[in-house]
Amino acid sequence: MSADVAAPARAAPTYADVGKALGTDYFLLREQLRPEEIEYLERTRRFVDNELLPVIGDYWERAEFPLELARRLGELGLIGDGIEGYGCPPMTPIAAGLVHMELNRGDGSLGTFVGVQAGLAMRSIAMLGSEEQKRRWLPEMACVERIGGFALTEPTHGSDSVALETSARRGGDEWVIDGVKRWIGNGTIADVVVVWARDTEDGQVKGFLVETDTPGYEARRIEGKVSVRAVWQADIDLREVRVPEASRLPGANNFKAAGRVLAATRQACAWMALGHAVSAYDSALTYCRQREQFGKPLVSFQIIQERLAKMLADVTAMQLYCLQLGRLVEQEKLKDTIAGLAKMNNTVKARQVIAEARNLLGGNGILLDYHVMRHMADIEAIYTFEGTETMQALIVGRDITGVSAFT
């Protein structure tokens, strides 16, 4: 080669299959699953690996909601969260948890959509709605032909949601709702939103099904969000929104009703956090097997093996938490404090596992192609919604000590 001819530049190495499932199951928990639960696990996993992962980075970067992927979930029979009947796919509590886990292993945005659609909106109707309301809404929501939202949080009432100020006053056969809501998932794209408002007559919190084409309902997408970017939350203004008595949820006559829905969905957050942690661990292990430094793969170094082993320990403990949650739901023994402890533990541990994975991937760890940075941002939303780590700790602390440390 002559001196004036430059050697071709070496292409940047690529690392195949980073982000795809390794089937991480160190304690052989899969052997405890029923065949139908394994089928839900595998069906969701195929969707995530083959349809979601190849495209979700672009949606996340553009902050664009992947509606066609959400519709696919309905086609695949993955929307229902264990609700019985009314067109919902039959799922055991563990099967429903596995669906949450796998979807969040793929993407926290789509996982959050399902948490709102099935876990909050559909569950509110299933638990608290009339027979007519269930027949009208649940079958089409299970197919994602209709989209639902859940409006509880307000700009000045986050953790203190029981103090909500949105009002509902009776006027003949109608209710007139006024107020402001914030962080409402699906608020700008929903067909119907479960709105929680305080009855001006008896002071009790009640639930209403508000169709979003009702005059006075206005939703604005919250901009500048850097967590779960590919799903949209909204600020909602309710200005003399009139709904018929038939749109009031008959089983939602006080805040305890909202609490029942939230308790049922809080345990799903533990499964969601597990999905993010599993993705980060799988990505780190795959990458470190393939990445060579100082003449050999990263997994050849002692410190890398130690870090991977500690990550696996955390992931496995999270899996055990989730499996027991599913069993307790089946036995009707799950308390909100148990769900709260699981949510607290798994979101904290997921943050740690993802941070370690980010470290192990080095500079590539900040690229969307390697998925870890997306999970690092998305876990922050799950860590916060449905009650922060601090609030869960105080709720559990009150349970174990008998002393309330908050009003």
VOBA-483560 format. One line per 5 residues: number of its first residue (from 1); their letters; for each residue x negated, y, z negated of C-alpha. Coordinates in pm, 1 decimal. Each point is the difference from the previous one (the first is absolute). Layout:
<atoms>
NUM) A) X,Y,Z  ...
</atoms>
This chain:
<atoms>
1) MSADV) 0.0,0.0,0.0  -137.8,339.8,89.5  -52.6,255.2,-274.2  258.2,241.1,140.3  288.1,-249.7,-2.7
6) AAPAR) 188.8,1.0,-328.2  101.2,-330.5,-154.7  378.1,-52.7,-12.5  152.9,104.9,-328.6  118.0,-279.7,-223.0
11) AAPTY) 373.6,-9.5,-38.3  136.6,42.6,-349.6  74.6,-341.3,-149.6  363.3,-100.2,-37.0  137.6,-209.2,-279.8
16) ADVGK) 276.9,-228.7,114.0  309.5,-76.6,-206.3  -66.8,253.3,-275.1  340.1,58.4,-159.8  154.8,-329.9,104.5
21) ALGTD) 118.8,-244.4,-264.1  -244.0,-251.9,-141.7  269.6,-172.6,-201.7  -175.2,93.4,-323.5  132.2,-239.5,-265.8
26) YFLLR) -278.9,-100.3,-235.9  231.4,-150.5,-262.5  199.6,-204.5,256.5  323.3,182.8,-74.8  138.2,-82.1,343.3
31) EQLRP) 55.2,-355.6,-126.7  262.5,138.0,-238.7  202.6,162.0,278.1  312.6,-153.8,148.9  -2.2,-78.6,373.5
36) EEIEY) 239.6,287.9,75.0  -224.6,240.1,-192.8  -301.9,-110.1,202.4  202.5,53.0,316.5  74.9,361.4,-97.2
41) LERTR) -366.5,49.6,-87.2  -119.6,-134.3,334.1  264.7,181.5,203.0  -92.7,333.2,-154.9  -371.9,-72.5,30.0
46) RFVDN) 27.9,-71.4,372.3  187.5,325.2,51.6  -261.5,196.0,-193.9  -303.6,-152.6,171.3  137.4,-13.9,354.5
51) ELLPV) 231.6,300.7,28.3  -72.5,245.0,-280.2  -376.7,15.1,-51.6  -89.6,62.8,367.1  201.3,323.9,10.6
56) IGDYW) 60.2,132.9,-349.9  -318.0,208.3,-22.4  122.8,224.3,280.0  340.7,46.8,-162.4  -164.8,78.2,-333.7
61) ERAEF) -239.6,252.1,153.6  283.2,176.6,186.2  232.5,-19.2,-302.4  259.8,-156.6,230.1  259.9,-246.0,-127.5
66) PLELA) -15.8,-335.1,188.9  373.9,-39.7,48.2  -38.5,-286.4,246.9  -200.4,-197.9,-258.6  268.0,69.1,-260.7
71) RRLGE) 262.6,-132.1,241.1  -213.0,-312.4,50.1  21.2,-70.2,-371.0  375.9,-19.3,36.0  -31.1,-229.3,300.0
76) LGLIG) -235.2,-226.3,-196.1  237.9,-24.7,-295.2  -233.6,166.0,-248.7  231.4,271.7,-138.0  209.2,-84.5,-305.1
81) DGIEG) -225.0,-24.8,-305.9  194.8,-298.8,-133.3  348.2,154.5,29.2  254.0,-279.9,42.3  242.2,-4.6,290.8
86) YGCPP) 124.7,285.6,219.1  -236.7,-88.6,283.1  -312.6,8.0,-217.3  -249.6,-282.2,55.4  -3.9,-248.1,-290.7
91) MTPIA) -314.8,58.7,-205.5  -109.1,-122.2,-338.7  -153.9,270.7,-220.0  -344.9,-139.3,79.5  72.2,-2.9,374.5
96) AGLVH) 109.5,364.1,-21.5  -319.2,81.8,-188.6  -214.6,-177.2,258.4  162.4,208.2,275.6  -85.4,318.4,-193.4
101) MELNR) -355.2,-124.3,-53.8  -65.4,-84.5,362.6  156.7,316.0,141.6  -214.0,214.0,-229.2  -304.8,-206.6,88.7
106) GDGSL) 66.5,132.8,346.5  110.7,352.7,-79.3  130.0,193.2,-297.8  219.6,221.3,216.8  207.8,-281.8,144.7
111) GTFVG) -3.6,-169.3,-338.4  136.6,317.4,-158.4  272.7,20.6,264.1  115.5,-348.7,-96.8  -18.8,89.6,-367.4
116) VQAGL) 240.5,288.3,60.0  222.1,-171.8,255.9  49.8,-330.2,-180.5  -128.7,51.0,-353.0  172.3,331.2,-75.2
121) AMRSI) 275.0,86.4,249.1  133.0,-348.1,77.4  -46.3,-118.3,-357.0  196.6,297.1,-133.5  290.1,-94.4,226.0
126) AMLGS) -30.9,-370.7,-82.0  -19.0,52.5,-377.1  233.2,297.0,-42.9  215.0,27.2,312.1  354.3,-106.3,79.1
131) EEQKR) 77.1,-298.0,217.9  93.6,235.2,283.0  -326.8,192.6,-34.0  -202.7,-321.6,5.2  175.6,-130.4,311.9
136) RWLPE) -35.0,332.8,178.0  -367.1,69.5,-62.6  -204.4,-305.3,-97.6  18.7,-212.1,319.2  -110.6,286.7,226.5
141) MACVE) -269.1,111.3,-246.3  -139.0,-355.0,-14.5  -41.7,16.4,378.7  -142.4,355.1,-23.6  281.7,115.5,224.0
146) RIGGF) 76.5,246.7,-278.4  -262.6,159.4,-224.6  46.1,88.9,-364.4  -156.5,238.9,-249.7  2.5,43.7,-378.2
151) ALTEP) 16.3,350.2,-146.2  -77.9,16.5,-371.4  -318.8,207.3,-42.9  23.4,378.3,-11.4  -266.3,270.3,39.2
156) THGSD) -10.5,67.5,-375.4  93.0,-349.8,-119.0  -245.7,-271.5,100.7  -77.1,-231.0,-291.2  280.4,171.3,-195.2
161) SVALE) 261.0,-112.0,252.1  270.4,-45.6,-262.6  14.2,381.4,-25.6  109.9,41.4,361.4  197.4,314.7,78.7
166) TSARR) 179.4,-87.8,323.8  371.9,34.4,-74.7  317.2,-169.2,118.8  339.3,151.1,-72.3  333.2,-161.7,68.9
171) GGDEW) 235.3,176.3,236.9  311.4,-209.4,64.2  -97.8,-310.4,195.9  -347.2,139.8,69.0  -324.1,66.5,-181.6
176) VIDGV) -201.7,313.8,68.9  -375.9,-48.4,-43.3  -253.4,281.1,-43.5  -370.6,-30.1,-69.4  -351.5,-50.0,124.3
181) KRWIG) -195.1,-327.1,32.8  -367.6,-62.2,76.3  -217.5,-292.4,114.6  300.0,-176.1,149.9  -117.9,-290.6,213.3
186) NGTIA) 172.9,-24.1,339.0  185.7,323.2,-78.5  -44.4,142.2,350.0  81.1,-320.4,190.4  260.9,-166.6,-220.5
191) DVVVV) 362.0,-59.2,92.7  105.6,-14.1,-364.3  -170.4,113.3,-320.7  78.5,-110.9,-355.6  19.3,333.5,-184.0
196) WARDT) -8.4,16.2,-379.0  181.0,298.8,-149.6  138.4,104.9,-337.1  375.9,14.4,-38.0  85.8,352.3,-115.9
201) EDGQV) 295.8,-131.7,-198.2  -144.1,-278.3,-216.4  -371.9,74.8,42.3  -77.7,-353.8,118.3  -224.5,-80.5,298.1
206) KGFLV) 185.7,-164.7,287.2  -100.6,-142.0,337.1  146.4,100.7,337.2  -43.9,-121.7,356.7  -62.8,312.7,205.2
211) ETDTP) -1.8,-41.5,375.8  -265.8,228.8,140.1  222.8,158.1,263.7  217.3,140.8,-278.2  12.2,381.6,6.5
216) GYEAR) -226.8,150.4,-264.6  -261.2,-278.4,9.8  -335.5,135.5,117.9  -328.3,-194.6,-4.1  -349.3,127.8,79.6
221) RIEGK) -301.1,-224.5,42.1  -277.8,60.2,-252.9  -314.8,93.0,189.7  -366.7,-29.4,-95.0  32.0,-342.6,-161.0
226) VSVRA) -322.1,-206.7,-4.5  143.1,-318.5,-150.9  242.7,-235.3,178.5  -19.0,241.6,291.8  198.9,-215.6,241.7
231) VWQAD) 319.4,14.2,-204.1  188.4,321.2,-63.1  123.4,151.4,-324.3  231.4,297.3,-11.8  113.2,302.2,-192.6
236) IDLRE) 379.2,-6.8,-2.7  244.1,285.0,-57.7  356.8,-91.1,-91.1  231.1,299.3,35.7  363.9,-69.3,-72.6
241) VRVPE) -29.2,-343.9,153.5  347.7,-151.1,-11.4  39.8,-376.8,-21.4  317.8,-200.6,-60.9  59.5,-195.1,-317.8
246) ASRLP) -47.7,-313.1,214.1  -367.3,99.1,38.2  -67.8,-4.6,-373.3  -178.8,-314.0,-119.5  252.3,-144.1,-249.1
251) GANNF) -270.2,-173.9,-203.7  -212.0,315.0,-38.6  156.7,193.2,-285.3  -307.9,95.8,-205.4  -375.2,21.5,29.9
256) KAAGR) -39.1,-357.7,-123.4  138.4,-111.8,336.1  -281.6,180.4,180.5  -239.8,-152.9,-252.0  123.1,-348.0,87.5
261) VLAAT) -83.3,57.3,365.9  -341.1,144.3,-85.7  -80.7,-289.2,-233.6  80.2,-245.5,277.7  -230.6,180.8,241.7
266) RQACA) -284.4,73.9,-240.9  -115.8,-360.1,5.1  -18.0,28.1,380.4  -263.5,270.2,-48.9  -225.8,-259.8,-162.6
271) WMALG) 29.7,-216.6,312.7  -64.3,303.9,220.8  -317.8,87.7,-190.1  -113.5,-361.5,30.5  35.7,21.9,378.2
276) HAVSA) -228.0,303.6,15.5  -258.9,-167.9,-221.8  4.1,-323.2,200.7  -56.0,193.2,322.3  -294.9,187.0,-149.5
281) YDSAL) -156.9,-318.2,-136.0  51.7,-192.9,324.2  -145.8,288.4,201.4  -303.5,28.4,-225.6  -70.8,-373.0,6.3
286) TYCRQ) 38.7,-23.7,379.7  -217.2,305.2,56.1  -275.9,-108.9,-237.9  -18.3,-340.7,165.6  -61.1,164.3,338.2
291) REQFG) -199.6,311.8,-86.3  -376.9,-51.3,6.1  -249.2,216.8,-186.6  -367.2,-65.6,-65.9  18.2,-301.0,229.6
296) KPLVS) 285.3,-192.0,-160.2  377.1,23.7,-67.2  107.8,214.9,-291.8  154.1,-301.5,-171.2  -354.9,-135.0,-45.7
301) FQIIQ) -71.4,262.9,-265.9  71.7,-67.4,-365.5  161.6,334.2,-74.1  243.9,-43.5,291.6  104.5,-343.0,-122.9
306) ERLAK) 49.4,132.5,-353.4  222.4,283.5,121.4  206.3,-229.6,220.1  46.2,-244.7,-287.2  124.4,276.0,-231.7
311) MLADV) 237.8,125.5,267.8  134.4,-352.9,40.9  53.5,-26.2,-375.3  216.1,312.5,3.9  195.2,-112.7,306.9
316) TAMQL) 65.4,-342.0,-152.2  123.2,152.1,-326.5  236.8,221.7,200.7  129.2,-305.5,184.7  73.1,-172.5,-331.0
321) YCLQL) 187.9,305.2,-125.1  214.8,1.3,312.4  75.1,-370.7,0.3  122.9,20.0,-358.8  210.6,305.3,84.0
326) GRLVE) 178.7,-203.4,265.3  63.5,-282.0,-243.3  139.6,236.8,-261.7  237.4,154.3,254.3  125.1,-346.7,90.8
331) QEKLK) 56.0,-77.9,-367.9  165.9,340.7,-56.3  -259.2,73.9,-268.0  -179.7,293.9,161.9  6.2,309.0,-223.1
336) DTIAG) -79.2,347.5,128.8  -296.4,14.3,-238.1  -146.5,-317.6,151.8  46.0,141.2,349.1  -157.8,324.2,-120.9
341) LAKMN) -305.0,-175.9,-141.1  -46.8,-190.8,326.8  33.1,318.2,204.3  -248.3,178.7,-225.6  -255.7,-281.4,11.8
346) NTVKA) 20.0,-72.5,370.0  -13.8,358.1,122.1  -300.9,73.0,-221.9  -181.0,-316.4,108.9  85.0,57.8,366.4
351) RQVIA) -161.8,344.0,-13.3  -316.2,-157.2,-140.3  -12.6,-282.2,254.6  54.5,238.3,291.2  -267.0,240.1,-127.2
356) EARNL) -248.6,-287.8,-19.1  89.8,-111.9,351.0  -52.1,353.3,125.5  -344.4,-8.3,-160.2  -93.0,-333.9,155.3
361) LGGNG) 89.9,115.2,351.5  -237.9,293.5,-23.0  49.1,266.1,266.6  243.8,-218.4,191.8  223.5,3.7,-304.9
366) ILLDY) 138.3,342.2,89.6  112.7,-105.2,349.0  360.5,-98.7,70.1  -126.9,-289.8,212.4  -101.7,-174.9,-320.9
371) HVMRH) 328.9,66.9,-182.5  -143.8,45.2,-350.1  14.3,379.8,-7.1  366.6,-7.4,98.9  73.6,-231.0,-292.5
376) MADIE) -206.0,222.0,-228.4  224.5,294.4,85.4  323.4,-198.7,-3.3  -47.0,-161.9,-340.9  17.3,347.8,-151.7
381) AIYTF) 368.7,22.3,90.5  84.3,-337.9,-153.2  -205.9,89.3,-307.5  229.7,302.6,-45.3  352.0,-88.6,115.3
386) EGTET) 248.4,-202.1,-205.8  -171.4,135.1,-312.1  -367.6,88.5,-39.8  -251.9,-214.8,-184.1  27.9,234.3,-299.5
391) MQALI) 379.4,-24.7,-14.7  -10.9,-379.8,27.9  -256.4,-12.4,-280.1  222.6,214.1,-223.7  307.1,-210.4,75.0
396) VGRDI) -188.3,-321.0,-80.9  -158.7,169.3,-302.6  342.8,88.5,-136.4  109.3,-361.8,49.4  -294.7,-155.4,-183.8
401) TGVSA) -23.3,253.5,-283.4  361.8,101.1,-48.6  -109.3,363.8,8.2  80.7,238.5,285.2  -291.4,228.5,90.7
406) FT) 215.6,208.0,236.5  344.2,154.0,-11.5
</atoms>
